[in-house]
Amino acid sequence: MTARFYVLDTGYLIAYYGVRGSHGEFAEVRRRIKVARTERARLVVPWPCWYELAAHVAEDHTDKGLIRKTAIAIAADLEAAVAQQEDALFAVDAMPRPEETRRLLAVWATVGLDGSSGFAQQGFSLVDTAIVLAANQLKARDRTFLVHIWTWERKRRNLRAYSPDVEAKPFPDWVD
């Protein structure tokens, strides 16, 4: 069986944890994650997405109790991922080394992946760029892996276009 990886965008995490009024997507994202887990797919979340999610939790809620509850849930899931627990919901990529950080910054600011303009000029954030690079690193590790980028927001379809394995419907029952 071919290993399948989904590299998650922060939007998926925002919906999964119910941040920023994402109640409409909450059930659908949880359903998709459950299906992916049933299929033994790995859900990879690059480090910058965790930081971006934490900022949304702190900024988008006014209820201190809800902030605490959400932060504790995120911390528990991230701790399980860092400890590489077998039942961890998510996997995290390694903390970037200095040379990887320099590459991330170069791809974002100046050169893109294919020598074109940097991702910033294409409308990508530094976090978006990290997601694309993480997906490409997974694919480079083993060309037989199927690697897709999951992004929830429709305006982010251009991010999904950078999935190493592009399929018309990367998730088995994708509904747009």
C-alpha positions as CSV (number, residue, x, y, z in Angstrom):
1,M,0.0,0.0,0.0
2,T,1.3,3.4,-0.9
3,A,1.9,5.8,2.0
4,R,-0.4,8.8,1.8
5,F,0.4,12.2,3.4
6,Y,-1.8,15.3,3.7
7,V,0.1,18.5,4.6
8,L,-2.4,20.6,6.4
9,D,-2.8,24.3,6.0
10,T,-3.6,26.4,9.1
11,G,-7.2,26.8,7.8
12,Y,-7.8,23.1,8.4
13,L,-6.4,23.5,12.0
14,I,-8.6,26.5,12.6
15,A,-11.7,24.6,11.5
16,Y,-10.6,21.4,13.4
17,Y,-10.2,23.3,16.7
18,G,-13.3,25.5,16.1
19,V,-11.4,28.7,16.1
20,R,-12.6,32.0,14.5
21,G,-16.2,31.1,14.1
22,S,-15.4,28.1,11.9
23,H,-18.4,26.1,13.2
24,G,-19.7,25.5,9.7
25,E,-16.5,23.7,8.6
26,F,-15.9,22.0,12.0
27,A,-17.9,18.9,11.4
28,E,-16.7,18.5,7.8
29,V,-13.0,18.9,8.7
30,R,-13.4,16.4,11.5
31,R,-15.1,13.9,9.2
32,R,-12.3,14.2,6.6
33,I,-9.6,13.8,9.2
34,K,-11.4,10.7,10.5
35,V,-11.6,9.2,7.0
36,A,-7.9,10.0,6.4
37,R,-7.0,8.3,9.7
38,T,-9.1,5.3,8.8
39,E,-7.1,5.0,5.6
40,R,-3.9,5.3,7.6
41,A,-2.9,8.5,6.0
42,R,-0.5,10.8,7.8
43,L,-1.6,14.3,8.6
44,V,1.5,16.5,8.6
45,V,1.5,20.0,10.0
46,P,4.5,22.2,9.4
47,W,5.8,24.1,12.5
48,P,4.8,27.6,11.2
49,C,1.2,26.5,11.0
50,W,1.2,25.8,14.8
51,Y,2.4,29.3,15.5
52,E,-0.2,30.8,13.2
53,L,-2.9,28.7,14.8
54,A,-1.8,29.8,18.3
55,A,-2.0,33.5,17.1
56,H,-5.6,32.9,15.9
57,V,-6.6,31.3,19.2
58,A,-5.2,34.2,21.2
59,E,-6.6,36.9,18.9
60,D,-9.9,35.6,17.7
61,H,-11.6,34.6,21.0
62,T,-12.7,36.9,23.8
63,D,-13.8,34.1,26.1
64,K,-10.7,33.4,28.3
65,G,-12.1,30.0,29.3
66,L,-12.5,29.0,25.6
67,I,-9.0,30.2,24.8
68,R,-7.6,28.1,27.7
69,K,-9.6,25.0,26.7
70,T,-8.5,25.3,23.0
71,A,-4.9,26.0,23.9
72,I,-4.8,22.9,26.1
73,A,-6.2,20.7,23.4
74,I,-3.7,22.1,20.8
75,A,-0.8,21.7,23.2
76,A,-1.8,18.0,24.0
77,D,-2.1,17.2,20.3
78,L,1.2,18.9,19.5
79,E,3.0,17.2,22.4
80,A,1.8,13.8,21.1
81,A,3.1,14.7,17.6
82,V,6.5,15.9,18.9
83,A,6.8,12.7,21.0
84,Q,5.9,10.7,17.9
85,Q,3.3,8.8,19.8
86,E,1.8,6.0,17.8
87,D,-1.8,7.3,18.3
88,A,-0.9,11.0,17.6
89,L,-3.4,12.7,15.4
90,F,-0.8,14.8,13.6
91,A,2.8,14.5,12.6
92,V,5.1,17.5,12.6
93,D,8.1,18.1,10.5
94,A,11.5,18.7,12.2
95,M,12.3,22.2,13.4
96,P,14.1,23.8,10.5
97,R,17.9,24.0,10.6
98,P,19.5,27.3,9.6
99,E,20.1,26.3,6.0
100,E,16.5,25.2,5.6
101,T,15.4,28.6,7.1
102,R,17.5,30.4,4.6
103,R,16.0,28.4,1.8
104,L,12.5,29.1,3.1
105,L,13.2,32.8,3.2
106,A,14.7,32.8,-0.3
107,V,11.8,30.9,-1.9
108,W,9.4,33.3,-0.2
109,A,11.1,36.5,-0.8
110,T,13.0,36.2,-4.1
111,V,13.2,33.0,-6.2
112,G,10.1,30.7,-5.9
113,L,10.6,27.0,-6.5
114,D,11.0,27.1,-10.2
115,G,13.2,30.2,-10.4
116,S,10.2,32.5,-10.9
117,S,9.4,35.4,-8.6
118,G,9.3,34.7,-4.9
119,F,6.2,33.3,-3.3
120,A,5.5,36.7,-1.6
121,Q,4.9,38.3,-5.0
122,Q,2.6,35.5,-5.8
123,G,0.4,36.2,-2.7
124,F,1.8,33.4,-0.5
125,S,2.6,34.0,3.2
126,L,5.8,32.6,4.8
127,V,3.6,29.9,6.3
128,D,2.2,29.0,2.9
129,T,5.7,28.7,1.6
130,A,6.6,26.4,4.5
131,I,3.7,24.2,3.7
132,V,4.8,23.8,0.0
133,L,8.4,23.1,1.0
134,A,7.3,20.5,3.6
135,A,5.1,18.7,1.0
136,N,8.1,18.7,-1.4
137,Q,10.4,17.4,1.2
138,L,8.1,14.5,2.0
139,K,7.9,13.6,-1.7
140,A,11.7,13.8,-2.1
141,R,12.1,11.4,0.8
142,D,10.3,8.7,-1.1
143,R,8.9,9.2,-4.6
144,T,6.3,6.5,-4.0
145,F,4.6,8.5,-1.3
146,L,1.4,10.3,-2.4
147,V,1.6,13.8,-1.0
148,H,-1.2,16.4,-1.1
149,I,-1.7,19.8,0.4
150,W,-5.0,20.3,2.2
151,T,-6.3,23.8,2.4
152,W,-9.7,24.6,3.5
153,E,-10.2,28.1,2.2
154,R,-11.4,28.3,-1.4
155,K,-9.3,31.4,-2.0
156,R,-6.2,29.2,-1.3
157,R,-6.7,26.9,-4.3
158,N,-3.4,28.3,-5.7
159,L,-1.7,26.7,-2.6
160,R,-3.2,23.3,-3.4
161,A,-1.8,23.6,-7.0
162,Y,1.7,23.1,-5.4
163,S,0.8,19.6,-4.1
164,P,3.6,17.2,-5.3
165,D,0.9,14.8,-6.4
166,V,-1.9,16.7,-8.1
167,E,-5.1,14.9,-8.5
168,A,-8.5,16.3,-9.5
169,K,-9.9,15.1,-6.2
170,P,-7.0,14.6,-3.8
171,F,-9.4,13.6,-1.0
172,P,-11.6,10.6,-1.8
173,D,-14.9,12.4,-1.4
174,W,-13.8,16.0,-1.9
175,V,-16.7,18.4,-2.2
176,D,-16.2,22.0,-3.2
